[in-house]
Amino acid sequence: MEPAVLWEELLPGSSTWSHILKRGTALRIEALEDNCNVGAIFLNGDNPSERLSLPDSLKAQHIARLTAGSVLYSDMGRILCSITDDTVGWHDPLGGCSDADLVLKKYGQSSYQDACNDWNQNTLDGFLIELAKYGLNNRDLMMNVNFFSKVEVLEGGAMHFVEHHAEAGSAVELRAEMNTLVILNTCQHPMDPGPVYAQRPVKLTIKKVEAPGPDDLCRTSRPENARGFTLTERYFL
């Protein structure tokens, strides 16, 4: 039986969105155009002092990319979300996010007064505005994930942005293992070499899902993940 869809909406390009994704639900993000980017940060929706730790997530799973089977660890060793489905195969946890200075230097001056909703926005300010809605501020920021983008680390340590990585129709699905505050932003990746400021929309779908069983891919992909699920499940006893 197909999972029950609870909500669907279009998130325009250069926009920020948030929702406390409840344990037992999943968020599917679908790219509606080629070369989309969705910056994302994650916090415990019940206690936002606990938040995503990308260093711990990458170290514990021995990875430098995210795909199906990967999980997003909090700084308390619990699992905020699991990636249960992915048609892309590589999402960037390294490239960071754009700020106002970067966007101004790269794309030039553009204000809301001049361009209305087409003005040149940036991910950092988008995250801060959305965090403020929950009484949070720049002290609550963390490293972000960039869904639908690929950054390779070359020999010598240089980072390389891979162009034309994700096509329209690509999708990734995140299952909430805790009540997780998810904040998304659809501005371009900070390393995207494209000279034109582009606004690329995505589709968001929230649905009910079953709890992960003992053979769940995200639980079994690494021994460390099994311990992370145990800690998370104990949190809800």
N, CA, C and O of each residue as an XYZ file, in Angstrom:
948
protein
N       0.829     -1.185      0.000
C       0.000      0.000      0.000
C       0.874      1.249      0.000
O       1.850      1.325      0.747
N       0.528      2.231     -0.836
C       1.306      3.455     -0.929
C       1.158      4.275      0.360
O       0.070      4.341      0.933
N       2.272      4.909      0.820
C       2.174      5.750      2.019
C       1.186      6.899      1.793
O       1.063      7.411      0.680
N       0.495      7.291      2.842
C      -0.487      8.363      2.752
C       0.225      9.705      2.614
O       1.067     10.059      3.439
N      -0.122     10.447      1.559
C       0.442     11.781      1.358
C      -0.309     12.761      2.244
O      -1.537     12.839      2.203
N       0.446     13.511      3.048
C      -0.138     14.469      3.978
C      -0.137     15.888      3.430
O      -1.011     16.687      3.766
N       0.848     16.205      2.583
C       0.988     17.586      2.117
C       1.871     17.623      0.880
O       2.835     16.865      0.775
N       1.545     18.494     -0.046
C       2.383     18.754     -1.215
C       2.406     20.250     -1.470
O       1.400     20.936     -1.291
N       3.557     20.752     -1.889
C       3.627     22.154     -2.279
C       4.839     22.394     -3.171
O       5.774     21.594     -3.217
N       4.793     23.516     -3.876
C       5.903     23.958     -4.720
C       6.727     24.965     -3.943
O       6.192     25.946     -3.426
N       8.029     24.725     -3.859
C       8.933     25.689     -3.250
C       9.678     26.402     -4.367
O      10.510     25.786     -5.034
N       9.402     27.692     -4.593
C      10.059     28.408     -5.694
C      11.569     28.487     -5.505
O      12.083     28.241     -4.413
N      12.273     28.833     -6.580
C      13.700     29.082     -6.465
C      13.971     30.291     -5.593
O      13.127     31.179     -5.476
N      15.155     30.329     -4.976
C      15.574     31.436     -4.105
C      14.600     31.671     -2.962
O      14.329     32.814     -2.596
N      14.073     30.589     -2.400
C      13.106     30.691     -1.313
C      13.563     29.840     -0.135
O      14.362     28.916     -0.290
N      13.040     30.170      1.047
C      13.356     29.421      2.253
C      12.064     28.860      2.839
O      11.014     29.501      2.784
N      12.154     27.656      3.401
C      10.978     26.919      3.886
C      11.375     26.184      5.145
O      12.531     25.789      5.297
N      10.421     25.996      6.058
C      10.709     25.212      7.256
C       9.470     24.452      7.694
O       8.339     24.829      7.387
N       9.713     23.382      8.414
C       8.627     22.548      8.953
C       9.238     21.617      9.980
O      10.355     21.132      9.802
N       8.498     21.365     11.067
C       8.924     20.332     12.011
C       8.392     18.997     11.497
O       7.216     18.671     11.656
N       9.289     18.239     10.878
C       8.939     16.957     10.283
C       8.801     15.936     11.410
O       9.769     15.631     12.107
N       7.600     15.417     11.576
C       7.318     14.552     12.721
C       7.904     13.155     12.530
O       7.959     12.630     11.417
N       8.335     12.575     13.630
C       8.789     11.177     13.624
C       7.664     10.313     13.056
O       6.518     10.414     13.496
N       7.988      9.469     12.083
C       6.968      8.660     11.417
C       6.478      9.263     10.114
O       5.551      8.743      9.494
N       7.102     10.368      9.694
C       6.791     10.950      8.389
C       8.080     11.119      7.601
O       9.179     11.010      8.144
N       7.921     11.386      6.315
C       9.076     11.574      5.433
C       8.821     12.758      4.519
O       7.679     13.067      4.179
N       9.895     13.407      4.132
C       9.856     14.534      3.201
C      10.561     14.127      1.913
O      11.734     13.753      1.926
N       9.836     14.203      0.806
C      10.422     13.935     -0.505
C      10.630     15.262     -1.225
O       9.711     16.076     -1.318
N      11.829     15.474     -1.728
C      12.179     16.687     -2.455
C      12.460     16.292     -3.902
O      13.321     15.452     -4.165
N      11.736     16.897     -4.835
C      11.896     16.577     -6.252
C      12.334     17.820     -7.015
O      11.708     18.875     -6.911
N      13.406     17.691     -7.776
C      13.880     18.788     -8.614
C      12.951     18.948     -9.821
O      12.653     17.974    -10.513
N      12.503     20.164    -10.064
C      11.608     20.413    -11.186
C      12.333     20.963    -12.402
O      11.748     21.078    -13.479
N      13.605     21.304    -12.234
C      14.446     21.745    -13.337
C      15.817     21.116    -13.179
O      16.166     20.631    -12.102
N      16.598     21.123    -14.256
C      17.985     20.682    -14.158
C      18.753     21.609    -13.217
O      18.440     22.794    -13.101
N      19.764     21.050    -12.550
C      20.738     21.827    -11.777
C      20.133     22.554    -10.576
O      20.591     23.637    -10.213
N      19.121     21.970     -9.966
C      18.592     22.535     -8.725
C      19.613     22.378     -7.597
O      20.504     21.530     -7.656
N      19.461     23.204     -6.583
C      20.227     23.042     -5.340
C      19.293     23.352     -4.184
O      18.554     24.336     -4.218
N      19.329     22.506     -3.157
C      18.517     22.739     -1.969
C      19.433     22.656     -0.749
O      19.826     21.568     -0.329
N      19.767     23.814     -0.187
C      20.516     23.847      1.058
C      19.604     23.461      2.208
O      18.427     23.823      2.215
N      20.140     22.722      3.192
C      19.295     22.226      4.280
C      20.065     22.176      5.589
O      21.229     21.779      5.632
N      19.379     22.592      6.670
C      19.893     22.407      8.019
C      18.805     21.722      8.850
O      17.623     21.785      8.515
N      19.220     21.071      9.931
C      18.311     20.220     10.707
C      18.567     20.408     12.199
O      19.716     20.435     12.642
N      17.487     20.538     12.970
C      17.582     20.660     14.418
C      16.510     19.785     15.070
O      15.496     19.472     14.445
N      16.733     19.394     16.315
C      15.722     18.689     17.090
C      14.549     19.646     17.310
O      14.710     20.684     17.952
N      13.381     19.308     16.785
C      12.239     20.197     16.883
C      11.736     20.381     18.299
O      11.054     21.367     18.578
N      12.053     19.454     19.216
C      11.630     19.549     20.609
C      12.676     20.246     21.479
O      12.347     20.806     22.525
N      13.927     20.210     21.047
C      15.026     20.817     21.800
C      16.082     21.293     20.799
O      17.047     20.575     20.536
N      15.908     22.505     20.235
C      16.781     22.933     19.135
C      18.234     23.184     19.515
O      19.044     23.511     18.648
N      18.588     23.037     20.810
C      20.013     23.075     21.141
C      20.739     21.855     20.587
O      21.966     21.855     20.486
N      19.984     20.810     20.227
C      20.530     19.642     19.542
C      20.328     19.833     18.055
O      19.206     20.051     17.598
N      21.410     19.751     17.300
C      21.284     20.029     15.866
C      22.248     19.183     15.040
O      23.116     18.494     15.577
N      22.076     19.252     13.738
C      22.880     18.467     12.812
C      24.376     18.683     13.043
O      24.839     19.812     13.201
N      25.112     17.586     13.058
C      26.576     17.624     13.059
C      27.057     16.900     11.810
O      27.121     15.670     11.785
N      27.393     17.659     10.780
C      27.908     17.017      9.567
C      29.269     16.369      9.801
O      29.503     15.292      9.253
N      30.182     16.952     10.577
C      31.439     16.234     10.832
C      31.208     14.851     11.433
O      31.836     13.880     11.013
N      30.304     14.755     12.422
C      30.022     13.447     13.013
C      29.334     12.524     12.013
O      29.619     11.328     11.972
N      28.430     13.077     11.207
C      27.715     12.259     10.217
C      28.681     11.635      9.216
O      28.552     10.459      8.873
N      29.647     12.418      8.749
C      30.587     11.921      7.743
C      31.607     10.977      8.374
O      31.936      9.936      7.804
N      32.102     11.345      9.551
C      33.117     10.521     10.214
C      32.549      9.165     10.609
O      33.186      8.135     10.389
N      31.360      9.160     11.187
C      30.781      7.903     11.668
C      30.495      6.930     10.535
O      30.579      5.715     10.718
N      30.154      7.468      9.354
C      29.770      6.596      8.233
C      30.883      6.437      7.204
O      30.706      5.752      6.197
N      32.044      7.078      7.458
C      33.213      6.955      6.569
C      32.858      7.397      5.141
O      33.160      6.702      4.171
N      32.213      8.559      5.035
C      31.745      9.046      3.740
C      32.100     10.522      3.566
O      32.395     11.222      4.534
N      32.066     10.979      2.312
C      32.195     12.404      2.000
C      31.079     12.834      1.057
O      31.186     13.857      0.382
N      30.022     12.055      1.017
C      28.827     12.362      0.229
C      27.642     11.709      0.915
O      27.810     10.846      1.777
N      26.448     12.124      0.532
C      25.234     11.566      1.103
C      24.386     10.945      0.007
O      24.273     11.495     -1.088
N      23.784      9.782      0.309
C      22.908      9.110     -0.638
C      22.015      8.154      0.155
O      22.043      8.160      1.386
N      21.232      7.342     -0.534
C      20.345      6.397      0.151
C      21.155      5.492      1.083
O      22.202      4.972      0.696
N      20.674      5.312      2.294
C      21.394      4.549      3.312
C      22.158      5.411      4.284
O      22.543      4.945      5.357
N      22.391      6.692      3.921
C      23.078      7.611      4.826
C      22.096      8.172      5.843
O      20.894      8.255      5.590
N      22.628      8.553      6.995
C      21.811      9.197      8.021
C      22.468     10.516      8.412
O      23.658     10.731      8.181
N      21.666     11.389      9.007
C      22.140     12.689      9.475
C      22.140     12.677     10.995
O      21.083     12.676     11.625
N      23.336     12.668     11.579
C      23.499     12.600     13.024
C      23.382     13.990     13.656
O      23.771     14.996     13.064
N      22.839     14.014     14.868
C      22.886     15.225     15.667
C      24.201     15.254     16.444
O      24.964     14.288     16.439
N      24.449     16.385     17.114
C      25.649     16.488     17.942
C      25.513     15.720     19.257
O      26.414     15.749     20.095
N      24.374     15.029     19.434
C      24.181     14.152     20.587
C      24.275     12.680     20.194
O      23.991     11.803     21.010
N      24.667     12.403     18.965
C      24.827     11.030     18.516
C      23.541     10.347     18.111
O      23.532      9.149     17.831
N      22.437     11.111     18.078
C      21.161     10.559     17.640
C      20.952     10.886     16.168
O      21.665     11.711     15.596
N      19.964     10.227     15.558
C      19.715     10.377     14.131
C      18.502     11.276     13.925
O      17.393     10.955     14.353
N      18.728     12.391     13.272
C      17.647     13.322     12.977
C      16.808     12.825     11.801
O      15.583     12.752     11.895
N      17.465     12.486     10.703
C      16.792     12.015      9.490
C      17.638     10.950      8.814
O      18.861     10.926      8.959
N      16.978     10.075      8.079
C      17.638      9.070      7.251
C      17.284      9.323      5.793
O      16.174      9.758      5.487
N      18.213      9.056      4.907
C      17.942      9.164      3.472
C      17.514      7.781      2.985
O      18.338      6.879      2.836
N      16.230      7.633      2.744
C      15.674      6.316      2.428
C      15.545      6.071      0.935
O      15.427      4.923      0.507
N      15.565      7.127      0.139
C      15.452      6.970     -1.319
C      16.201      8.110     -1.973
O      16.178      9.240     -1.486
N      16.865      7.812     -3.080
C      17.689      8.821     -3.749
C      17.914      8.396     -5.189
O      18.445      7.313     -5.438
N      17.522      9.225     -6.130
C      17.736      8.917     -7.544
C      18.993      9.572     -8.089
O      19.323      9.383     -9.259
N      19.703     10.339     -7.267
C      20.866     11.107     -7.747
C      22.169     10.372     -7.460
O      23.027     10.252     -8.334
N      22.316      9.877     -6.218
C      23.516      9.116     -5.870
C      24.596      9.904     -5.167
O      25.545      9.319     -4.646
N      24.471     11.234     -5.140
C      25.507     12.044     -4.492
C      24.909     13.389     -4.138
O      24.447     14.125     -5.010
N      24.920     13.707     -2.847
C      24.505     15.030     -2.375
C      25.653     15.606     -1.553
O      26.331     14.879     -0.827
N      25.864     16.899     -1.670
C      27.057     17.558     -1.146
C      26.920     17.956      0.324
O      26.010     18.707      0.674
N      27.823     17.456      1.199
C      27.841     17.896      2.586
C      29.009     18.840      2.906
O      29.262     19.132      4.075
N      29.719     19.317      1.880
C      30.977     20.022      2.103
C      30.981     21.482      1.655
O      31.736     22.284      2.202
N      30.158     21.843      0.675
C      30.322     23.117     -0.025
C      29.812     24.345      0.691
O      30.119     25.461      0.271
N      29.038     24.185      1.766
C      28.568     25.349      2.503
C      27.443     26.076      1.799
O      26.722     25.487      0.994
N      27.290     27.364      2.104
C      26.188     28.130      1.536
C      26.650     29.519      1.124
O      27.693     30.002      1.566
N      25.862     30.145      0.276
C      26.176     31.492     -0.187
C      25.820     32.519      0.878
O      24.953     32.286      1.720
N      26.511     33.671      0.827
C      26.140     34.813      1.657
C      25.988     36.043      0.770
O      26.187     35.963     -0.442
N      25.642     37.167      1.360
C      25.335     38.365      0.577
C      26.545     38.847     -0.214
O      26.405     39.261     -1.364
N      27.741     38.799      0.393
C      28.932     39.269     -0.311
C      29.240     38.409     -1.533
O      29.580     38.927     -2.596
N      29.118     37.094     -1.373
C      29.385     36.200     -2.499
C      28.407     36.450     -3.642
O      28.813     36.532     -4.801
N      27.120     36.570     -3.319
C      26.109     36.780     -4.361
C      26.315     38.124     -5.053
O      26.171     38.213     -6.272
N      26.648     39.168     -4.299
C      26.901     40.481     -4.896
C      28.094     40.428     -5.849
O      28.026     40.957     -6.959
N      29.178     39.796     -5.424
C      30.376     39.710     -6.256
C      30.131     38.880     -7.508
O      30.651     39.196     -8.578
N      29.345     37.825     -7.376
C      29.156     36.873     -8.473
C      28.098     37.328     -9.471
O      28.264     37.169    -10.680
N      27.016     37.891     -8.958
C      25.871     38.162     -9.827
C      25.503     39.637     -9.923
O      24.643     40.003    -10.725
N      26.133     40.485     -9.126
C      25.845     41.907     -9.193
C      24.726     42.327     -8.249
O      24.083     41.504     -7.597
N      24.519     43.638     -8.204
C      23.526     44.209     -7.301
C      22.113     43.984     -7.839
O      21.846     44.202     -9.021
N      21.216     43.547     -6.961
C      19.812     43.395     -7.308
C      19.006     43.432     -6.021
O      19.252     42.637     -5.114
N      18.047     44.343     -5.929
C      17.259     44.497     -4.719
C      15.797     44.166     -4.993
O      15.357     44.111     -6.141
N      15.056     43.946     -3.908
C      13.628     43.683     -4.060
C      12.922     44.884     -4.679
O      11.986     44.721     -5.462
N      13.368     46.091     -4.330
C      12.754     47.293     -4.882
C      12.890     47.354     -6.399
O      12.010     47.871     -7.087
N      13.996     46.823     -6.917
C      14.244     46.857     -8.365
C      13.638     45.659     -9.085
O      13.074     45.805    -10.169
N      13.752     44.473     -8.485
C      13.409     43.239     -9.205
C      12.270     42.451     -8.569
O      11.922     41.378     -9.064
N      11.681     42.953     -7.485
C      10.623     42.234     -6.766
C      11.105     40.820     -6.408
O      12.214     40.675     -5.894
N      10.313     39.784     -6.662
C      10.684     38.435     -6.226
C      11.857     37.841     -6.991
O      12.345     36.770     -6.630
N      12.314     38.510     -8.034
C      13.465     38.018     -8.801
C      14.792     38.564     -8.283
O      15.825     38.368     -8.924
N      14.788     39.239     -7.146
C      16.037     39.829     -6.659
C      17.002     38.756     -6.181
O      16.596     37.640     -5.857
N      18.276     39.101     -6.141
C      19.340     38.145     -5.841
C      19.448     37.909     -4.336
O      19.991     38.735     -3.603
N      18.929     36.783     -3.895
C      18.979     36.435     -2.478
C      20.145     35.482     -2.210
O      20.828     35.043     -3.135
N      20.363     35.169     -0.931
C      21.446     34.254     -0.566
C      20.973     33.305      0.525
O      20.031     33.600      1.261
N      21.640     32.166      0.617
C      21.192     31.099      1.513
C      21.374     31.457      2.978
O      20.496     31.169      3.790
N      22.494     32.080      3.337
C      22.773     32.371      4.744
C      21.678     33.252      5.342
O      21.150     32.943      6.410
N      21.340     34.329      4.671
C      20.284     35.197      5.192
C      18.947     34.464      5.241
O      18.154     34.673      6.159
N      18.696     33.605      4.252
C      17.466     32.818      4.269
C      17.382     31.919      5.495
O      16.341     31.843      6.146
N      18.485     31.236      5.808
C      18.515     30.387      7.004
C      18.261     31.209      8.269
O      17.487     30.796      9.133
N      18.913     32.375      8.381
C      18.783     33.185      9.587
C      17.360     33.711      9.758
O      16.842     33.746     10.874
N      16.732     34.114      8.669
C      15.349     34.592      8.743
C      14.425     33.474      9.217
O      13.536     33.699     10.038
N      14.642     32.274      8.696
C      13.766     31.160      9.072
C      14.030     30.719     10.509
O      13.090     30.390     11.233
N      15.287     30.709     10.931
C      15.611     30.358     12.315
C      14.944     31.324     13.292
O      14.492     30.919     14.363
N      14.886     32.605     12.916
C      14.309     33.605     13.810
C      12.835     33.332     14.098
O      12.326     33.735     15.144
N      12.151     32.658     13.190
C      10.737     32.330     13.409
C      10.555     31.362     14.579
O       9.456     31.233     15.119
N      11.630     30.688     14.965
C      11.580     29.730     16.070
C      12.359     30.245     17.286
O      12.694     29.474     18.186
N      12.644     31.549     17.307
C      13.377     32.138     18.413
C      14.863     31.834     18.391
O      15.529     31.945     19.421
N      15.398     31.451     17.233
C      16.798     31.068     17.096
C      17.546     32.149     16.310
O      16.927     33.030     15.712
N      18.882     32.076     16.315
C      19.684     33.099     15.636
C      20.973     32.502     15.106
O      21.087     31.285     14.959
N      21.956     33.371     14.816
C      23.188     32.885     14.183
C      23.970     31.929     15.079
O      24.810     31.180     14.580
N      23.720     31.935     16.381
C      24.380     30.963     17.258
C      23.889     29.549     16.982
O      24.546     28.579     17.361
N      22.742     29.424     16.328
C      22.142     28.115     16.072
C      22.438     27.586     14.675
O      21.917     26.542     14.283
N      23.273     28.301     13.921
C      23.663     27.833     12.588
C      24.613     26.649     12.685
O      25.230     26.406     13.722
N      24.714     25.924     11.586
C      25.608     24.772     11.495
C      25.989     24.590     10.031
O      25.450     25.277      9.163
N      26.895     23.688      9.752
C      27.172     23.313      8.366
C      25.901     22.767      7.728
O      25.110     22.085      8.381
N      25.713     23.068      6.462
C      24.489     22.636      5.774
C      24.781     21.577      4.722
O      25.901     21.463      4.222
N      23.758     20.811      4.400
C      23.766     19.883      3.269
C      23.312     20.646      2.030
O      22.509     21.573      2.135
N      23.818     20.267      0.857
C      23.317     20.776     -0.418
C      22.793     19.592     -1.231
O      23.561     18.870     -1.866
N      21.471     19.407     -1.198
C      20.877     18.337     -1.979
C      20.900     18.697     -3.464
O      20.724     19.857     -3.839
N      21.121     17.674     -4.308
C      21.166     17.754     -5.766
C      22.471     18.354     -6.305
O      22.597     18.562     -7.512
N      23.437     18.632     -5.433
C      24.727     19.153     -5.881
C      25.835     18.161     -5.546
O      25.726     17.380     -4.601
N      26.898     18.209     -6.337
C      28.034     17.306     -6.156
C      29.324     18.107     -6.101
O      29.614     18.898     -6.998
N      30.095     17.896     -5.042
C      31.413     18.505     -4.894
C      32.414     17.395     -4.624
O      32.310     16.686     -3.623
N      33.364     17.247     -5.502
C      34.413     16.234     -5.351
C      35.631     16.854     -4.679
O      35.943     18.022     -4.909
N      36.318     16.076     -3.851
C      37.591     16.484     -3.272
C      38.699     15.835     -4.082
O      38.823     14.611     -4.114
N      39.500     16.659     -4.734
C      40.557     16.162     -5.604
C      41.820     15.867     -4.801
O      41.942     16.266     -3.643
N      42.753     15.165     -5.432
C      44.043     14.939     -4.789
C      44.679     16.295     -4.498
O      44.697     17.180     -5.354
N      45.190     16.445     -3.302
C      45.717     17.731     -2.882
C      44.733     18.520     -2.047
O      45.101     19.519     -1.429
N      43.459     18.074     -2.023
C      42.484     18.689     -1.145
C      41.581     19.727     -1.765
O      40.665     20.211     -1.101
N      41.809     20.091     -3.034
C      40.949     21.088     -3.672
C      39.556     20.510     -3.898
O      39.403     19.320     -4.173
N      38.546     21.365     -3.779
C      37.169     20.937     -3.996
C      36.714     21.380     -5.384
O      36.974     22.503     -5.818
N      36.027     20.465     -6.065
C      35.593     20.705     -7.446
C      34.085     20.521     -7.550
O      33.560     19.460     -7.213
N      33.384     21.562     -8.018
C      31.944     21.492     -8.231
C      31.663     20.820     -9.572
O      32.184     21.242    -10.604
N      30.843     19.782     -9.553
C      30.509     19.031    -10.764
C      29.230     19.616    -11.363
O      28.166     19.569    -10.745
N      29.343     20.158    -12.555
C      28.197     20.785    -13.209
C      27.254     19.728    -13.803
O      27.655     18.597    -14.076
N      26.005     20.127    -13.993
C      24.976     19.298    -14.650
C      24.824     17.948    -13.938
O      24.733     16.903    -14.583
N      24.799     17.985    -12.627
C      24.782     16.749    -11.847
C      23.385     16.144    -11.742
O      23.219     14.940    -11.937
N      22.388     16.955    -11.441
C      21.031     16.445    -11.196
C      20.074     16.980    -12.258
O      20.040     18.180    -12.533
N      19.305     16.081    -12.845
C      18.341     16.460    -13.870
C      16.966     16.692    -13.258
O      16.686     16.262    -12.139
N      16.117     17.379    -14.013
C      14.721     17.534    -13.603
C      14.109     16.158    -13.357
O      14.333     15.233    -14.138
N      13.347     16.015    -12.293
C      12.769     14.725    -11.914
C      13.577     13.973    -10.883
O      13.090     12.998    -10.311
N      14.816     14.408    -10.628
C      15.610     13.786     -9.572
C      14.928     14.008     -8.224
O      14.267     15.026     -8.015
N      15.095     13.048     -7.312
C      14.408     13.150     -6.023
C      15.231     12.514     -4.913
O      16.027     11.603     -5.140
N      15.012     13.026     -3.702
C      15.620     12.462     -2.505
C      14.547     12.461     -1.423
O      13.734     13.382     -1.342
N      14.549     11.409     -0.582
C      13.527     11.291      0.449
C      14.178     11.162      1.823
O      15.084     10.352      2.023
N      13.704     11.973      2.764
C      14.241     12.032      4.113
C      13.180     11.551      5.094
O      12.087     12.115      5.159
N      13.500     10.513      5.856
C      12.594     10.020      6.885
C      13.001     10.605      8.235
O      14.165     10.519      8.626
N      12.054     11.193      8.938
C      12.347     11.781     10.240
C      12.435     10.689     11.298
O      11.477      9.943     11.502
N      13.570     10.591     11.967
C      13.731      9.652     13.073
C      13.465     10.337     14.411
O      13.287      9.672     15.431
N      13.440     11.666     14.400
C      13.035     12.479     15.538
C      12.059     13.514     15.008
O      11.881     13.626     13.795
N      11.424     14.273     15.891
C      10.670     15.438     15.453
C      11.701     16.493     15.060
O      12.310     17.131     15.919
N      11.889     16.666     13.766
C      13.052     17.379     13.255
C      12.646     18.670     12.569
O      11.847     18.663     11.633
N      13.203     19.782     13.042
C      13.011     21.058     12.371
C      13.895     21.065     11.134
O      15.122     21.060     11.231
N      13.255     21.075      9.971
C      13.950     21.063      8.688
C      13.830     22.457      8.071
O      12.723     22.972      7.913
N      14.952     23.062      7.728
C      14.961     24.364      7.055
C      15.648     24.186      5.709
O      16.791     23.734      5.633
N      14.930     24.552      4.645
C      15.430     24.410      3.274
C      15.574     25.778      2.612
O      14.841     26.716      2.925
N      16.526     25.871      1.699
C      16.692     27.078      0.892
C      17.080     26.669     -0.518
O      17.924     25.794     -0.711
N      16.451     27.314     -1.512
C      16.653     26.907     -2.906
C      17.530     27.881     -3.702
O      17.426     27.940     -4.927
N      18.385     28.640     -3.024
C      19.359     29.455     -3.761
C      20.425     28.556     -4.393
O      20.582     27.395     -4.015
N      21.150     29.115     -5.358
C      22.188     28.346     -6.040
C      23.315     27.955     -5.089
O      23.567     28.627     -4.089
N      23.986     26.856     -5.423
C      25.156     26.413     -4.664
C      26.238     27.493     -4.740
O      26.423     28.105     -5.792
N      26.951     27.733     -3.638
C      27.962     28.799     -3.659
C      29.099     28.558     -4.641
O      29.764     29.507     -5.055
N      29.336     27.297     -5.023
C      30.411     26.998     -5.963
C      29.922     26.845     -7.396
O      30.723     26.562     -8.286
N      28.648     27.024     -7.635
C      28.092     26.916     -8.988
C      28.739     27.979     -9.876
O      28.612     29.171     -9.595
N      29.435     27.568    -10.949
C      30.145     28.553    -11.779
C      29.252     29.292    -12.768
O      29.725     30.191    -13.463
N      27.968     28.933    -12.850
C      27.081     29.587    -13.792
C      27.049     31.093    -13.563
O      26.901     31.528    -12.421
N      27.185     31.912    -14.624
C      27.268     33.364    -14.458
C      25.918     34.046    -14.258
O      25.870     35.234    -13.938
N      24.820     33.310    -14.442
C      23.486     33.892    -14.361
C      22.815     33.447    -13.067
O      22.805     32.259    -12.743
N      22.255     34.403    -12.331
C      21.498     34.068    -11.124
C      20.217     33.369    -11.539
O      19.383     33.952    -12.232
N      20.056     32.112    -11.113
C      18.928     31.299    -11.568
C      18.063     30.893    -10.381
O      18.574     30.586     -9.304
N      16.759     30.895    -10.587
C      15.803     30.477     -9.569
C      15.144     29.182    -10.034
O      14.372     29.170    -10.993
N      15.466     28.088     -9.331
C      15.010     26.770     -9.767
C      14.133     26.152     -8.682
O      14.600     25.949     -7.561
N      12.871     25.848     -8.990
C      11.927     25.368     -7.977
C      12.054     23.863     -7.728
O      12.616     23.122     -8.534
N      11.513     23.441     -6.586
C      11.419     22.016     -6.256
C      10.014     21.735     -5.734
O       9.294     22.643     -5.318
N       9.645     20.468     -5.766
C       8.364     20.023     -5.215
C       8.620     19.315     -3.895
O       9.531     18.494     -3.793
N       7.819     19.630     -2.886
C       7.937     19.027     -1.566
C       6.700     18.176     -1.288
O       5.569     18.614     -1.498
N       6.931     16.963     -0.816
C       5.840     16.060     -0.451
C       6.120     15.476      0.930
O       7.195     14.928      1.171
N       5.157     15.595      1.826
C       5.268     14.998      3.159
C       4.280     13.837      3.243
O       3.116     13.986      2.872
N       4.735     12.692      3.727
C       3.866     11.524      3.788
C       4.147     10.710      5.043
O       5.214     10.816      5.649
N       3.175      9.905      5.414
C       3.338      8.961      6.516
C       4.204      7.791      6.054
O       4.078      7.339      4.916
N       5.073      7.305      6.919
C       5.914      6.150      6.598
C       5.998      5.239      7.812
O       5.734      5.658      8.938
N       6.368      3.990      7.568
C       6.536      3.031      8.653
C       7.864      3.251      9.375
O       8.816      3.782      8.803
N       7.910      2.841     10.616
C       9.148      2.921     11.392
C      10.197      1.988     10.798
O       9.841      0.946     10.246
N      11.474      2.330     10.896
C      12.519      1.461     10.348
C      12.614      0.142     11.102
O      12.681      0.122     12.331
N      12.620     -0.959     10.356
C      12.736     -2.276     10.953
C      14.183     -2.682     11.141
O      15.084     -1.896     10.848
N      14.428     -3.898     11.625
C      15.804     -4.347     11.885
C      16.644     -4.483     10.629
O      17.871     -4.429     10.706
N      16.008     -4.660      9.460
C      16.755     -4.810      8.216
C      16.755     -3.535      7.381
O      17.114     -3.569      6.204
N      16.361     -2.418      7.968
C      16.309     -1.152      7.247
C      17.694     -0.784      6.718
O      18.688     -0.906      7.434
N      17.758     -0.336      5.468
C      19.042     -0.015      4.826
C      19.835      0.999      5.631
O      21.045      0.845      5.793
N      19.181      2.026      6.135
C      19.893      3.077      6.860
C      20.448      2.562      8.186
O      21.488      3.029      8.651
N      19.757      1.604      8.790
C      20.222      1.008     10.042
C      21.417      0.085      9.814
O      22.333      0.037     10.636
N      21.410     -0.646      8.699
C      22.414     -1.692      8.473
C      23.594     -1.251      7.617
O      24.563     -1.998      7.476
N      23.529     -0.030      7.032
C      24.598      0.380      6.108
C      25.937      0.546      6.809
O      26.984      0.370      6.185
N      25.924      0.886      8.114
C      27.141      0.986      8.910
C      26.850      0.477     10.320
O      25.751      0.697     10.829
N      27.811     -0.201     10.968
C      27.596     -0.615     12.361
C      27.287      0.573     13.274
O      26.506      0.455     14.217
N      27.909      1.719     12.981
C      27.676      2.908     13.803
C      26.212      3.342     13.731
O      25.657      3.840     14.710
N      25.591      3.150     12.563
C      24.201      3.576     12.426
C      23.261      2.766     13.312
O      22.282      3.300     13.834
N      23.553      1.494     13.481
C      22.726      0.676     14.372
C      22.740      1.251     15.784
O      21.706      1.292     16.451
N      23.912      1.697     16.241
C      24.001      2.318     17.568
C      23.262      3.648     17.594
O      22.621      3.988     18.589
N      23.352      4.408     16.490
C      22.640      5.674     16.423
C      21.140      5.495     16.504
O      20.459      6.277     17.167
N      20.604      4.463     15.831
C      19.171      4.184     15.914
C      18.777      3.762     17.334
O      17.716      4.147     17.825
N      19.630      2.972     17.990
C      19.335      2.558     19.355
C      19.242      3.765     20.279
O      18.315      3.855     21.084
N      20.192      4.697     20.175
C      20.158      5.907     20.999
C      18.899      6.725     20.718
O      18.286      7.268     21.637
N      18.520      6.810     19.449
C      17.348      7.597     19.068
C      16.078      6.956     19.599
O      15.203      7.645     20.122
N      15.975      5.649     19.468
C      14.779      4.953     19.946
C      14.660      5.035     21.474
O      13.557      5.144     22.009
N      15.789      4.982     22.163
C      15.764      5.113     23.618
C      15.269      6.498     24.040
O      14.624      6.643     25.078
N      15.574      7.508     23.233
C      15.139      8.892     23.506
C      13.618      8.998     23.567
O      13.081      9.862     24.260
N      12.919      8.111     22.837
C      11.464      8.194     22.761
C      10.760      7.184     23.670
O       9.539      7.041     23.600
N      11.503      6.492     24.511
C      10.864      5.540     25.440
C      10.003      6.263     26.475
O       9.395      5.619     27.330
